């Protein structure tokens, strides 16, 4: 029998789990909500009035929610499915191979799992991830060709969507400061990342353990594709709500770096819960 792909959560965090299991708070079921859904097709097939209305919807959702969803975003289902399949293959590698970057040409620190600084269960993220700088992908013949090409194609398409949305937000909320050029100049491959997440099966308190603990994103924009299991939660009007998955949509999150004195967009505290005993 080969080595497990799962990180050694139960042995590494045994003392923490033993100490805190008896004190774990009861599970709280968050009310499910649907994020604002915006059809980006209106940006290129609609008339001028429809295009302007779509831009206003994007700006309004950013200010009110800090999150929204987009459909008809220009990324084909084939590109997304191919990236998903390669992601599954990557995470199926033995844990030691992932930890030592065997056959991978990613920068040190790209592979992450758990929360080394956790002192209680609510600080522990039951997940593993590859947080890959785009410069690691583009010139990387050492990567498996199918993985590299899938990551490169997906990242390129997502970057186009992010750039278009950043331009719209700049136009709608920052026009007097002429900030459109700023994003094109600053959002370069060395400052952009592709993050692949996996949430291994959690045999204990899976409905209370966090896949990723509460946080805000320290970037301009995050573009996320959820699977059909769900788990993403965010704070709305002071309460946690669960985001209903939409397999046809991308979730857009406004990050910390979009917070400037003249724009009233506030980064949303969000997390990922473990809704299921099965990995995803």
N, C-alpha and C positions, 0 to 999 in steps of 0.2 A: 504494500500500500504506500503510495507516494505522500509526500509532505502536504499538509493542508494549506490551502491558499489563505486561510483566515489568520489575522494577527492574533497573538496569544493574549487576548483581553483578560480571560478569567484567571490566568496565572500571574500576569503582570500586575493586575489590579485586585488580587485576591484579598489583601488586607483592607483595602478600601471598600470592596464589596461586602466582606464579612462585617465590617464595622457599621456600614450604612444601610444594609438591607432591612434590618429591624426598624430603622428610623425613617425609611422611605415614605414620603408623603403619599396620600391616596392619589390615584390617577385622576386628572381633570380632563374631561372631554371638551375640546374646543368646538364651537359652532362652525359648521362649514360655510364658506362663502365663495362667491365667484368674483374674481377680480374684474375690473373694467376690461372689456374686450374690444380691441381696435382693429379694424380691417385696413391693412396698409395698402391694399389694392387701390383705395381711393386716392392715394398719393400720386399714382401714375396713370390711372385710367379715368379718373373723375375730372369734371370741369374745375375751373379755378375756385368756384365757391365750395365745391366738395373737398378739394385739396386743403383749402384753408380751414374748413370745418374739422377735417381729420387732424390737422396740426393742433387745433385748439383742444381737441379731445386728448391728445397726447400730453399737452402741457397741463391740462386740468387734472388728468389722472396722476401725473407726476406730483403735482402740488397736494392733491387730496389724499392719495394713497401712498405715494413713493414706490408703488408697484403697479404694473398693468400687464395685460397679455396682448400679443399681436398675432394675427393670422394673415395668410397670404403675404408672408414676409419675404418670399423669394428663395427660400431654402427648400429644396425638394425633399420629399419623404425618403427618397433613395439615399441622399447624402446623410440624412439623420440616421436612418436604419443601418447604414454601413458603419458609421461612427459608433453606434450603439453596439453592433456586433463585435467590432474590434475592441471596444472597451470591456466587454464581457470576457473576451479571450485574454486580454491583458491582466485582468484581475484574477483569472483562474490560475495564473502562474503561482508556483509555490511561494509562500511568504518570504523565504530566505532570498529567492531570486529577485523579488520585488525590492526587498530591503537593500540588496547589494547592487541593484540596477543591472543584473545580468542580461546581456544582449540589449541593453537600453543605453541610449546616449544622452540621458537627461542630466541636468545640473544637480549637484549634491543638494539635498534638502527637498527635492521635488516630491519624493514619496513620503507621505505622512500618515500616521494612524494614531488613534486615541488622543489623550490629553496628558502629556507628561506632568503638568503642574496641578492636576486635579487633586483636590483634598476632600471632595464630597461628590455624590452621584450626580448632582445637577451640573457639575463642572466637567463631567466625563462625556466625550463625544465617541459614541460607538460606531466608528466609521474609519475607512481608509480612503486615501485620495492620492492622485498624481496631480500636482500643481505645477504645470509645465509652461515655462516661458516660451513665447512664440519663436524666439531665436534658437531654441533647442530643436524645434521641429523643422524649420525651413531648410537648413543646410545639413541635414542629418542622414547621410547614407548608411550610418551604422544601425539605424533603426530598421526593423522588419519593413519591407517596402509597402506592404498593404497597410500596416499600422501608420507609417509615416504619411503616405498619400491620403489616407482617410482623415488623419488629424489635420493635415495641411489644408485639404479641401474644406473641411468643416469649419476650421478656424477662419479661413479666408471669407467664407460666406457669412459667418456670424459677425466678423469685423465690418463687413459692408452694412449689415443691418444696424449695428451699434453706431457706426459713423453717421448713417442717415438720421437716426434718432437723436444723436448728439447735435447734429446740425439744426434739426427742428427745434430742439429745446433752446439752443443758442439763439435762433431766430425769434422764437416766441417770447423768451424771457430775458435775453441778454443783448438784444439788437443794438441798443444804444451804446453798448460797450464793445461792439464789433468783435465778439469772441469766437465766431465760427472758425477763423483761421487757427485759433489756439488749439482746438481739438485735433485738427489735421497735423499740426506741427508737433504736438506733445504725445498723442496716442500712437506711438510707434511700436514695432514688434518687441523691443526690449522692455517696454512698460506694460505689455499685454500678456495675459496668461490664459491657457486652456486648462480648466480644472475638471478632472474626471473623478466622480465620487462613487463609492460603493459602501453599502450598509450591510455588513455581515449579519447572519441570523443571530439574534440575541435570546438566549434560553431563559433569562431571568428578567422579570419586570419589563418585558419588551414594550409594554404600553406606557411606561413611565420614563424609560431611558431615552436620552437624547442622541439622535444620530449626529447632529451638529448642535452645539450649545448656542444659546441666544447671542446674537452679535449684529453689528451693522457691517456692511461691506466697505472696505477702505479703497474704493476706486471711484471712477466716474459712473460707469454703467456695468451691470452684470446681466448677461443674457443666459437664461436657464431653460433647458428642456427637461420637463418632469416625465417620469414614467407614469404608468397607470395606477401605481400603488398609492402615490401621494405621500404626505408627511410634512410638506412645507407649511409652516405656520408663521404668521406675522401679527404684530400688535396694531389693532385698529380701534381708535377711540378708547384706549386704555385697556382693551381686552384682547386676549389671544384668539385668533380665528384661523381655521384650517382652510387652505387654498384647495379648491376642487380641481383635480387634474384635468387638463384638456390636451389630448394627444396631438391635436393639430396646431396648438399654439406654443409660442415661446413666451416665457415670463421675463419681464424686464424689471430690474431693480435699480433704483436711483441710489448711488453710493455716496460715501462721505465727501469725496472730492468735488461733488457738485454743490456743496454747501458754501455759498458765498454771501456776503452781507446783503446783496441786493436781490437775491432769489430766495423765496420762501418755500423751499423744498426741504423736508426734513427726512434724514435717513431712517428707515423703518427697522426696528429691532425685529429679527426673525430667527427662526431655528428650523431644524428638521427632526421630527419625531420618528420613532420606530413603531409603525402601525401594525407590522406583520412579523410573524416568526420566520418568514422566508427571507433570504438575502435579496438585495436589489441594488 
